[in-house]
Amino acid sequence: MSVELGLDTFGDVTKRADGSMKRPDEVLRDVVEQAVVADQAGVDFIGLGEHHRPDFAISAPEIVLAAIAGRTSRIKLGTAVTVLSTDDPVRAFQRFSTLNAVSNGRAEAIVGRGSFTESYPLFGFDMADYDTLFEERLDLFAALVRDPEVTWSGETRSGLTKARVQPPLGPDGMVVWVGVGGSPESVVRVVRQDLQLMLAIIGGDPGRFLPYLDLYQRACTQLERTPRPVGVHSPGFVARTDAEARDLLWPHYQEMFGRIG
């Protein structure tokens, strides 16, 4: 069993040394430079979150990842997460298949519902359709990743009949993860779609997610799926000592955690 280590960022709008706030365009360029350093240091993966609010600069992560692809050679490039509920699965597939091509197969999609809800009113969706939107969009996205020709129908967008969406994925396909924040039904959905499980631990004791790993194994057995690699996202901060890490991170982490639903 191999273990890969990665980093993720929402492109948090941060302060300069003099205390003034950075502009979003500066933050986006910083994210690219951070990814270059991560690639040089041997980090396996970088994931960029999607948000549509002033405190996070990244709203179109695949575009930033494409810029990173041009400056790096080995690091895997992913979203963390793509808010698939308020995206069009066909357009999302096209962005990822394009990114996968220009990065020579390094793209990985992590799709989910997201921790914030600002994309629903922004893109004209109703929170009352929260469950149906994600269920249908994940179903279509998974079909597009699996098959070069797709016929699909649903309630939340127009159907497809023998559609061949361009550009197609290469012969090695593309890894797709589903970010799961604590719903047993979501774990079973991942297995049913034959995708990879990413446990999205926002805070608290990681040990409380162990039952979801047990559920994943049981669901694979019951649905006759081969278990796939499982990923875990958890907040972290690196410093010289544990005490220093806590002292430096806690005020900022506490403030941000209070904004996450």
C-alpha positions in Angstrom: 0.0 0.0 0.0 1.4 3.4 -1.0 0.6 6.7 0.7 0.5 10.0 -1.2 0.6 13.4 0.5 -0.9 16.5 -0.9 -1.8 20.1 -0.1 -5.0 22.1 -0.7 -5.9 25.8 -0.7 -9.0 27.9 -1.2 -6.8 30.8 -2.2 -7.5 32.6 1.1 -7.2 36.4 0.7 -4.4 37.1 3.2 -2.5 40.1 4.5 0.8 41.5 3.5 3.6 42.0 6.0 2.4 45.6 6.7 -1.1 44.3 7.5 -2.8 45.5 4.3 -5.0 43.0 2.5 -3.7 41.4 -0.7 -5.7 41.8 -3.9 -7.3 38.6 -5.3 -5.1 38.7 -8.4 -2.0 38.7 -6.2 -3.4 35.7 -4.3 -4.0 33.7 -7.5 -0.4 34.3 -8.6 0.8 33.3 -5.1 -1.2 30.0 -5.4 0.7 29.2 -8.7 4.0 29.9 -7.0 3.1 27.7 -4.0 2.3 24.8 -6.4 5.6 25.2 -8.1 7.5 25.0 -4.8 5.3 22.0 -3.8 6.2 20.2 -7.1 9.9 20.9 -6.5 9.6 19.6 -2.9 8.1 16.3 -4.0 4.5 16.9 -2.8 2.2 14.4 -4.6 -0.9 16.5 -5.1 -2.3 20.0 -4.9 -6.1 20.7 -4.7 -7.8 24.0 -5.2 -11.2 24.8 -3.8 -14.0 26.5 -5.6 -15.7 29.5 -3.9 -17.6 32.6 -5.0 -17.0 35.0 -2.1 -14.6 37.8 -1.3 -12.5 36.0 1.3 -11.4 33.3 -1.2 -9.8 34.2 -4.5 -10.3 30.9 -6.4 -13.6 30.7 -8.3 -12.4 28.9 -11.4 -9.9 26.3 -10.1 -9.3 24.5 -13.3 -7.9 27.7 -14.9 -5.5 28.1 -12.1 -4.6 24.4 -12.3 -3.8 24.9 -16.0 -1.4 27.7 -15.2 0.2 25.4 -12.6 0.4 22.6 -15.2 2.6 24.8 -17.4 5.0 25.5 -14.5 5.3 21.9 -13.1 6.2 18.5 -14.2 5.0 15.8 -11.8 2.5 17.0 -9.1 -1.1 15.8 -9.5 -3.6 18.6 -10.1 -7.1 18.5 -8.6 -10.0 20.5 -7.3 -11.0 20.4 -3.7 -13.8 20.5 -4.5 -15.6 21.3 -7.7 -19.2 22.2 -6.5 -20.9 19.9 -9.0 -24.4 20.7 -7.7 -24.3 24.1 -9.3 -22.1 23.3 -12.3 -23.0 21.7 -15.6 -21.5 18.2 -15.7 -20.8 18.4 -19.4 -18.9 21.6 -19.1 -17.1 20.3 -16.0 -16.1 17.2 -17.9 -14.7 19.3 -20.7 -12.7 21.4 -18.4 -11.2 18.4 -16.7 -10.5 16.4 -19.8 -8.8 19.5 -21.3 -6.7 20.0 -18.1 -5.9 16.3 -18.2 -4.6 16.6 -21.7 -2.4 19.7 -21.3 -1.0 18.3 -18.0 -0.2 14.9 -19.6 -2.6 12.9 -17.4 -2.1 14.7 -14.1 -5.6 15.9 -13.5 -7.8 14.5 -10.8 -11.4 15.7 -10.0 -12.7 15.9 -6.5 -16.4 16.8 -6.8 -18.9 17.5 -4.0 -21.5 19.8 -2.7 -19.1 22.2 -1.0 -19.2 23.7 2.5 -20.7 27.0 1.4 -23.9 27.7 -0.5 -23.2 31.0 -2.3 -23.1 29.3 -5.7 -26.8 28.4 -5.5 -28.2 32.0 -5.8 -25.3 33.1 -7.9 -26.0 30.6 -10.7 -29.7 30.5 -10.3 -30.3 27.3 -8.4 -32.8 26.6 -5.6 -31.5 25.1 -2.4 -34.7 23.1 -2.3 -33.2 21.0 -5.1 -30.0 20.4 -3.1 -30.1 16.6 -3.1 -31.5 16.1 -6.6 -29.0 18.4 -8.2 -26.0 16.6 -6.8 -27.4 13.1 -7.3 -28.2 13.8 -11.0 -25.1 15.8 -11.8 -22.8 13.2 -10.3 -24.6 10.5 -12.2 -24.0 12.3 -15.5 -20.4 13.3 -14.7 -19.5 9.7 -13.8 -21.1 8.5 -17.0 -19.1 10.9 -19.1 -15.8 9.8 -17.4 -16.7 6.1 -17.9 -18.0 6.0 -21.4 -17.0 7.9 -24.7 -20.7 7.8 -25.8 -23.4 8.7 -23.3 -27.2 8.6 -23.3 -28.7 10.2 -20.1 -31.9 11.7 -18.9 -32.9 13.5 -15.7 -35.0 16.3 -14.2 -32.4 19.1 -13.6 -31.0 19.5 -17.1 -31.7 18.4 -20.7 -30.9 14.8 -21.6 -28.2 13.4 -23.9 -28.6 10.9 -26.7 -25.4 9.1 -27.8 -23.4 12.2 -27.0 -19.7 12.2 -27.6 -18.4 15.1 -25.5 -15.1 16.7 -26.6 -12.3 16.4 -25.9 -12.4 12.8 -24.8 -10.2 11.4 -22.1 -7.0 9.7 -23.0 -6.6 5.9 -22.8 -5.7 6.0 -19.1 -8.9 7.9 -18.2 -9.0 10.2 -15.1 -9.3 9.7 -11.4 -12.5 11.1 -9.9 -13.0 11.4 -6.2 -16.2 12.4 -4.3 -15.8 14.6 -1.3 -17.9 13.2 1.6 -18.3 15.2 4.8 -20.2 12.9 7.0 -23.3 11.4 5.3 -23.6 7.5 5.2 -25.7 7.9 2.1 -22.9 9.7 0.3 -20.5 6.9 1.0 -22.8 4.4 -0.6 -23.4 6.7 -3.5 -19.6 6.8 -4.2 -19.5 3.0 -4.3 -22.6 2.8 -6.5 -20.9 5.1 -9.0 -17.6 3.2 -8.8 -15.7 6.4 -7.9 -13.1 7.1 -5.2 -13.9 8.2 -1.7 -12.4 11.4 -0.3 -13.3 11.9 3.4 -13.6 15.7 3.8 -12.7 16.3 7.5 -13.2 20.0 8.2 -12.5 19.8 11.9 -12.7 17.6 15.0 -11.3 14.2 15.8 -10.5 12.3 12.6 -11.2 9.1 14.4 -14.9 9.7 14.1 -14.7 9.0 10.4 -13.6 5.4 10.9 -17.2 4.1 10.7 -17.4 5.5 7.2 -14.4 3.5 6.1 -16.1 0.4 7.5 -19.3 1.3 5.7 -17.3 1.8 2.5 -15.9 -1.7 2.7 -19.3 -3.2 3.4 -20.9 -1.3 0.5 -18.1 -2.5 -1.9 -18.9 -6.1 -0.8 -22.6 -5.8 -1.1 -22.5 -3.9 -4.4 -19.8 -6.2 -5.8 -17.3 -3.3 -6.4 -13.6 -3.5 -6.1 -12.4 -1.2 -3.3 -10.5 1.8 -4.6 -7.9 4.0 -2.9 -9.4 6.2 -0.2 -8.3 9.7 0.5 -8.5 11.9 3.6 -8.6 15.7 3.8 -7.9 17.2 7.1 -6.7 20.7 8.1 -3.1 21.0 9.1 -0.2 23.4 9.6 3.5 22.7 9.6 5.9 24.4 12.1 9.0 23.5 14.0 7.1 22.2 17.0 3.4 21.3 17.7 3.2 24.1 20.2 4.4 26.7 17.7 2.0 25.3 15.1 -0.9 25.7 17.4 0.1 29.2 18.5 0.5 30.4 14.9 -2.5 28.8 13.4 -5.2 28.8 16.0 -6.5 32.5 15.8 -6.8 32.3 12.0 -8.3 28.7 12.0 -10.8 29.7 14.7 -12.0 32.7 12.6 -12.3 30.7 9.4 -13.9 27.7 11.0 -16.6 30.0 12.3 -17.6 30.8 8.7 -17.8 27.2 7.5 -21.2 25.7 7.6 
